[in-house]
Amino acid sequence: MSRDLLGTVANWQRQYGDVVHVRTWPEHQIIVTDPALVRELLVTQHEALTRWEHGIAVFAQLHGQSVLVSEGQPWRSKRQALLPAFSPKSAQAQVPMLVAATQAALWDWPGRSDDWPIEQALTSLTMDAIARLVFSSPIGEDAGAAEQAVRVASRAADREFYWPLHWPDFMPWKRRKRRALAWLRQFIGRQVERRRARPAADWPDDLLSRLLRLHQAAPQDWPLQAVRDECMTAFLAGHETVASTLTWWSWCMATHPEEQRRAADEVRERLQGRPPSAGDLPRLRRLGFTLQETMRLYPAAPVLISRRCTRPVALGPWRLPARTLFMIPLGLMQRDARWFPEPEAFRPGRFDDAGEPPAPAADAPRGTWMPFGTGPRVCLGQHLASAEMAVIAAMLLQRFRFEVAAGAGAPQPLLHVTLRPAAPLRLKLERRPADSGAC
């Protein structure tokens, strides 16, 4: 499983079906790939579930006790306090800042390249965008060090998911991880202290200011460490998942030139060369379908954090005892031929007649497509992430045409907390003519 989690679980599903019992002493784990049973777990029975303690402990080393890590009443309180900052209305209000970040990044992209490091460029772009959204300032000269620290910390976390014991971070072989965590904590700490040094009346309207006002109003409930923890989670999760999706989207565009052409034509016709606004995003339907289909094939989190039931639960015809673990590999559910004809094919049109959330087939149960999860733990930043992906994708198609680099093979998906190509993705890049509507 540690070598190839997705491949291993897919093989078990083929052999044994949608509900598989795995005995890994001392645990009993149930792998569930039936959409109806998944919704029963995550929606109907969510109050009987908590998340896998070992996985959460690994995340807590970096995220502290943020909303990503918390459980029970602390989680409910934090999520309720943060919801206004991540509402659909708030996401729409951030579109101008997303446009500004994208324009600044694309200014440095070449007009043409036969071997452009698209994955690295998109990671830099999304990292700068989330820095502007959280801290109201570009990431600037910290970009390179931040990317390196995130890469090291993510790979360390992925390895530690499979370790039966927590080795302390002072062990000699954890030197790189210690340095990465220290850099990230110092980076977040500097942002918080710079803001606190300014008069509150001069604070910009961003996530950091909202968190600091929560701290001012209720310092016991929102100590400064809680502010730093939430900023860390927003910074890391806010750029990594979007960068992952846009990386795979760029590959899908390069390997499906007709779909790329249709989406680019729609962008040109709708925007007429200007940057996208919040009101434009719902009208870019073809572009939206390409992003939805990318998230179906390559969800940033193809396996949700495992859940543990705190009491006996009924799941379909089964009765399962307390402390049973449940794994939910939504990446397999979204590639199931029962719900998605030709499941390995990139077909954005399959979402054309779908509702919300998209129903890929007339008889498909709810939950066949849920890249942001579902239930009370659904991704808090889903509206902001969707707006960011649409803005960046539209502005990329205004300017560039993507092609597969000469001699390049299909990238191998690899799960390092998020789903990334095993080798950094590079594409052939060509600037569109000036009359194509690039702003």
Secondary structure, 3 states (H helix, E strand, C coil): CCCCHHHHHHHHHHHHCCEEEEEECCEEEEEECCHHHHHHHHHHCHHHEEECHHHHHHHHHHHCCCCCCCCHHHHHHHHHHHHHHHCHHHHHHCHHHHHHHHHHHHCCCCCEEEEECHHHHHHHHHHHHHHHHHHCCCCHHHHHHHHHHHHHHHHHHHHHCCCCCCCCCCCHHHHHHHHHHHHHHHHHHHHHHHHHCCCHHHCCCCHHHHHHHHHHHCCCCCCHHHHHHHHHHHHHHHHHHHHHHHHHHHHHHHHCHHHHHHHHHHHHHHHCCCCCCCCCHHHCHHHHHHHHHHHHHCCCCCCCCCEEECCCEEECCEEECCCCEEECCHHHHCCCCCCCCCCCCCCHHHHCCCCCCCCCCCCCCCCCCCCCCCHHHCCCCHHHHHHHHHHHHHHHHHHEEEEECCCCCCCCEEECCCEEECCCCCEEEEECCHHHCCC
